Amino acid sequence: MRRSGGERFALVAGGGTVGHAAPALAVAEELAARRGCDSVELVGSYRGSGAELFAGSGLPVTLLPGRGIRRSFAPGAMVGNLLALCGLAVGLARSLALVALRRPRVVVALGGFGSIPPALAAVAARVPLVVVNIDVVPGAANRLLARLAAACAVAWPGTDLPRARVTGAPLRREIADLGTAPPGRAAAREKLGLPLDRLVVGAFGGSLGARRLNEAVLDLAKQWALRQDVAIYHVTGKRDRDWAADMSPRIGEDGLVYMQVAYEERMDLLYSAVDVVVCRAGAMTMAELAALGVPAVVVPIPWAPRDHQSANARVLERHGAALVLPDGECTGERLDELLGEILAGTERLSDMAGAARSLGRSGATSAVADLVEEVALGSLGGGRSLRRGRSLRGGRSLRSRHATGEKVPR
C-alpha cells in the first residue's frame, strides 16, 4: 500500500562503492519485504559502482552528487577535496528537501560519502538515525554519524561505536541464501566451466581489481602451469582486464586449468565452486567468507584508512579461518607457499572452513532490520528505551512477530 504524500517508512543511504551499497541494498530489501517496496527508498551517490547496483533493485532511488575526501595536500587532491565539499553542500540541501518530502520514521546510514548528507539531514529534522558499520574499525563517516545516531548496528564484537548492537554484516540475498540452500559444488563448477576433479583456487580483488594481487596470481599460474590437480578462477577486475589478458600464461591442455574473467556477477557460484580464495580484506568479503565457510589467503590494502582492512583480516586469522599475506609480500612464490599449506590435505581445508563458519551470522540482515524497526517505532512511542532484541510494543521481538505473520505497525 502506497503511503500518502510519497512518505517512506525508511530512507536507506550508502555508497558510492559496492562495499557500502551492497549492504544498504540488503537492508532496504529486507525492510521492503516487511513493509512494501514503496515504504523504503535508497539514497546513494551518482559516483561509483553503487549507483548501478541500486538501479537494478526495483526500489525507489535518489542519487546525490558527491565524492570522497582524499587524505593528501597535493594540489590535485586539494582541488578534488574542494569539489567534494561543494558536492556535500548540494547533497545536504537535496537531502533536507528529501527528508521533508518523504517524512521517514527512520534514516539508515551504511557509510561512504553517499550516506553523510541524508544522515545529517535526518539529525537536522530530528528523524531517528541508525548507523550500520561493517568494518572492524569504523570509517570517518561512521565515526562522525555514530555520535548522532539513536543506535548502531556493528558486524563484529569490539567495534568501538556508541549504542552498538552486534548484528553481523547485512549480506546480499544471493549470498545469504547460500547458507540455507547451497547450489552444490558440482552444479556451481559446471555453470562456471570448472573441472569437478581438481582443487579450485578463486582469486579476486574487487570490482575494479587489484594490480598487486593480479600480478601475483598470474605469476602463480606460470609456476603451476604443469600441475594437473588444481585450477585457478581469476577475476581480474574491469580496470586490469586488458592488461591481464595480455599477460595470461600459455598453458598446455594437460596442465593447469586457468580461467580468467574481468568481472563475476555470480559470486554465489564462485564461493560455492572454490576450495580456497585469494582476495582483499574488504568488510563485505570478510563477512561473506565467514557466512559461507570459505578458507582464504587475505591480502589487505596497506593504504586503507586506519588500516581497517588489516583489522578485518586479523579477525579471521585469529580464529584460524584465513592466512594473512601483507601486500608488500604478495608474490606468486608466497602464494605458492601459503596455498600449498592449505591445500596439502582435506583436514586443513575442513578446519579452516569450520573456523570461518563459526564467525558467520546468517541472520544479520534480519537483525539489522529488527533494530531499524525498533528505533523507528520507539521514536513514536514516547521515548521509551531501546532494549536488545525486544519490541518496544508488547515485548516480543519484531523478527518473531514477522515470522508468525502478525501485523506490525507501519
N, C-alpha and C positions, 0 to 999 in steps of 0.2 A: 504494500500500500504506500503510495507516494505521500510524503509528508507535506503539509500545506506550506505554501510560500517558498518552496525549494529548500526547506530546512533539512538538516542532516543530524543523525544521532552522533556521528563522529567524523572528524577530519583526521586522516592518517597521512603523516608527512615524512618523507625520506628521500635521499638522493643527493647528488646525481650519479653515484656509482651503483653498480648492481649489488655490491655488498651492503648498501643501505636500502636500495629499492626493493630487493627481493624479500627481506623480512617485512618491510612495510606492506608489500602486496599480500604476503601470507596473513598478516594480522587483519588487513582490510577484507580479505576474502572470508576469513572466519567470522568477522562481525557481520558481513553481508549475508552469510549463510544463516545467521541467527535472526537478523532484523530486516532483511531485504536489501537488494542491491542499491536502491535509491536512498538508503539511510546512511551510506558511507561514501565519502569522497576522498580520493587520493590526491595529495598535493606534492609536487616534485619540481624538478628543475629542467629547463629546456636543454641544458648542457649535460653531457654524459649519457651513458647507455641505459640509465634507469628510465628515461623517457620512453624508450622503445618497449621496455617491459610493461610499463603502465598502460601504454596504448593498446596492448592486446588483452587487457584484463576484463573488458566488458563493464567496468565500473566507471562512474563519473570521475574525470581527471581535470585538475587545474595545474598548469605548468607556470613556473615563475622564472624570471631572469636571475642570474647569479653564478658565481664561480667560487672555488676555494681560495683561501688565503695562502700564499707561498711564504715560507719562513726564510726569507732572503732579502738583503738590502741591495742586490744588483739592480741596475736601472730598469731592466725589463720586468723584473719581479715587482718593483715598486709601482710601475705603470699598471701592471696587471692587478695589483692589490687595490689601487685606486679605483679601477673599473669594478672590482669585486665589491667595494664599499658602496659604489653608486648602485650596483645591481641589488645589493642588500637593502638599500633605502627604497628602491622601487618595489622590490619584493615585499617589504614590510607594509608599504602603503596598500598594495593589492591584497595582502593577507588580512589587513584590518577591514578592508571592504568585504572580503570573502567571509570572514567570521561574522560580521554584522548581517550579511545577507543570509547565510546558512544557519546561524544561531545554533551551533553544535552544542551538545551536552558535554563533550569532551574532545580534546585535541591530543593526538598521539604522535610523538616525535621519535624517529628512529635514527637520528644522527645524520651527518653530512650537511653540506651548506643548504640543501633543499629543505631542511627541517627547521632552520633557525627563524625565518620570517613568520611562518604560521604559529610556531611556539610562542614567540614574543607577542604576536597579535592576540593569542589566547590569554596570556598573562594580562595584557593591557585591557582586554574585555572581561576579565575575571571569569574566564572559562577554565575549568579544571584541566591540567596538563599532566599527561603520563609520558615519561621518558623510558624508552626501551634501549638498553645498552647490550650489545652482543660481544664486544671485545672484553678481555680480562681487564685491560687498562682503558678507562674511558677516554674518548677523544675530547678535544677542546670544546666542541659544540655541546656535547652531552654533559660535560662538567659544569658549563655555564647554565644550561637549561635545568639540570637536576636541582639546583638551588631554588628554582622557582616552581618545581613540579609538586603535585599532590602525592605522587608515588613514582617509583622507578622499578621497572622490571629488568633484572640482570640475568645474563646467561650462566655465570659462573659464581660459585661461592667466593667470598672475599673481595669482590668488586666494590671499590670504595665510593659509593654514592649514598646520599641521604634517602631515608624512607624506602629502602630497597627490599624487594622480594625476589628470591631466586626462582625463576620460571623456566630457564633454558632459553635457547635461541629459537625464534619462530622460523620454521623451515618451509620451503616451497612445498606445495601439496604433493607434487610428484615424487619428491624426496621423502617426505614424511610417510607417504603411503607405502614405501618400500619396507618400513619397519613392521608393517602388519600383513602386507601381501606382496612379498618379493617375487619378481617375474621368474627367478631361477637363473643360475649362471649359464646353463646351456642355451636357454632361449635368448638371453642378452647377448651372448657371444655370437650366436647365429645372426642376430639383427645387425651387429656391428661388423660382421665378417671376420671374426677372430676364431682361431682354432680351439677345439674342445680339449685337446690332449696336451696342452702346454700351460706352463705358468705364465700369467699375463701381468705386465707392469704397465700401469697407466701413468701418464705424465702430463701435467697442465700447469699453467701459471696465470690464470685469469683470462678474461675475455680479450684483452689486448695482447697478452703473452708476457713472458719474462725472458729476456735475451740470455742472461747468465744460465738459467735453467735449461733453455733450449740448446745452448752450446754444449752443456754437459750431457744432455740426453743424446744428442747427435754423436758425440764422441763415444758414449756408451754403446750406441748401436754399432759403431765401427768395431769396437772391441768384442762385441758379442756376435759379429757377423757370421761366424761358423757354428754357433750354438743351435741345436735342433730341439731344445727343451723349453725355450722361452719365446715370448712375443712381447713387443712394445707397441702400445697405442699412444701416440704422441699428438697432443693437442697444442699446436704452436701459438695460437692466438692470432688475431687478424693483423696486428702490426708486423709480425715476423713471418707472415705466410709466404711471401715470395722468396725472402732470403732463406728460410728454412727449406723450401722446396729445392732451391739451387744447391743447398748443402747436404741434401739427403744422401746417405751412403748407398752404394750399389751392392746389393746382396743377392747371392745366388738362390735358386729355388730350394735348395736343400739346407739352407742355413736359417738364420734368424727370420722370424716373421716381424716385419716392421711396417706399421701403418701410420700415416701422417695425415692429420686433418687440421684446418685452420681454426674451426670452432665446432664445439659439440653441443647441440641443442638438447640432446637426450642424456644429460648427466646421470639420470637414474639408471640408464642402461650401462654406462661406463662403470659406475660404482658396483653394479651387480656382476659385471663381467670380469673385473680385475681381481688379482690376489693381493696386490700392494700398489700404492700410488706414490709418485714423487710430485710434490706440489709446494706452493707458497703457504703461508700461515694466516691467511685472512680469516676473520672470525666465522663467517658462514661456512667456509671449507672445513674448519676445525669442528664446528658443530655437526656438519654432515658426516664427517668421518666417524665421530663419536656415535651418532644416532644409528649409523649403518654398520658399525664394527669393521671398518676398513683399516688395516695396518698402513703405515706411511713412513716415508722419509720426507721430512719437512724442512724447507729452506726459507727461513724468514727474510723478508725485505729489511736490510740493515738501516735504511733511512726512514722507515715508518715513524711517524710522530710518537714520541715517548717509548720507542722500541716496542710498540704494542704487539707486533707480530711475534716477536721472541717470547713475550709473556703468554700469548695464545699457545704457542708450540710447546712451551715448557709444561703446561698442564697435561698434555697428552704424554709427553716424555716421562714425567714423574710417575705416571700410572702404568708405564710400560706399553703404551699404545703406539708410540712413534719414536723414531730416531731423529734428532735434530742435527742438521748439517748447516753450519754457517755459510752465508753467501760467498764469502771470500775463499772458501774451501770447496765450493761446488764444482767439481770436475767429473769427467767420465770415470776416471780412476777411482775417486772416492765413492761415487755411486756404485761402481762395481763391488767395492769392498762392503758397503753397507747393505746393499741388496743381496749380496752373497750371504751375509749373516742371516737375513730374514728368510730367504728362500732355501736355505740349507736343509730344512726339514719341515714337515707339516706341523710339528708341535709348536715351533716358534710362531708360525703364522696363526695358529689357533689361539695361542696365548695372547698375542697382540690384538687379535680381533676381539677376544673376550674382554680385554682391558679397555678397549675403545668403547664397547657397548656398555660397560659399567658406568661410563661418563655421560652417555646419551640420555636425552629426555624427550621421548617420543610425543608426549602431550604438551610440549612447550607452547605451541601456537594457541591451543585452547586455554592454557594457564594465563597467557598474556591477555587474551580476550576477556577472561574472567576478571582480571584485575582492572581492565579498562571499564568494564561494566560496573564493577563495584564503585569505582571512583565517580563515574557519571551519575549513577543512581544515588550515591551518597551525597553528592553535591546538591541534590534536590530534596534530600531527606532531613534538612535541619541541622547539617553539620555533624552528624554522628560519626564516631571514629571508625576508621578502616580496620578491619580485623582479618588476619591472614586466613584465606581460603573460605571465608564466610560471606554470605549475602548480607547486605545491610537491611534487607526486608525479610524477616522471618527466620533467619538462622541457617537455612540450608544453602550450600554453595550454588552459585549460578550454573556451574557446569552440570551438577546433578539435576537441577530443575530443567535444563535443556534436554538432558538425556531421557527424562521421563515424559517429555512432551508438554510439560507445564508451561503456561504462558508467563513470560517475563515482561515487565513494563518497558515500554519504549521511551 
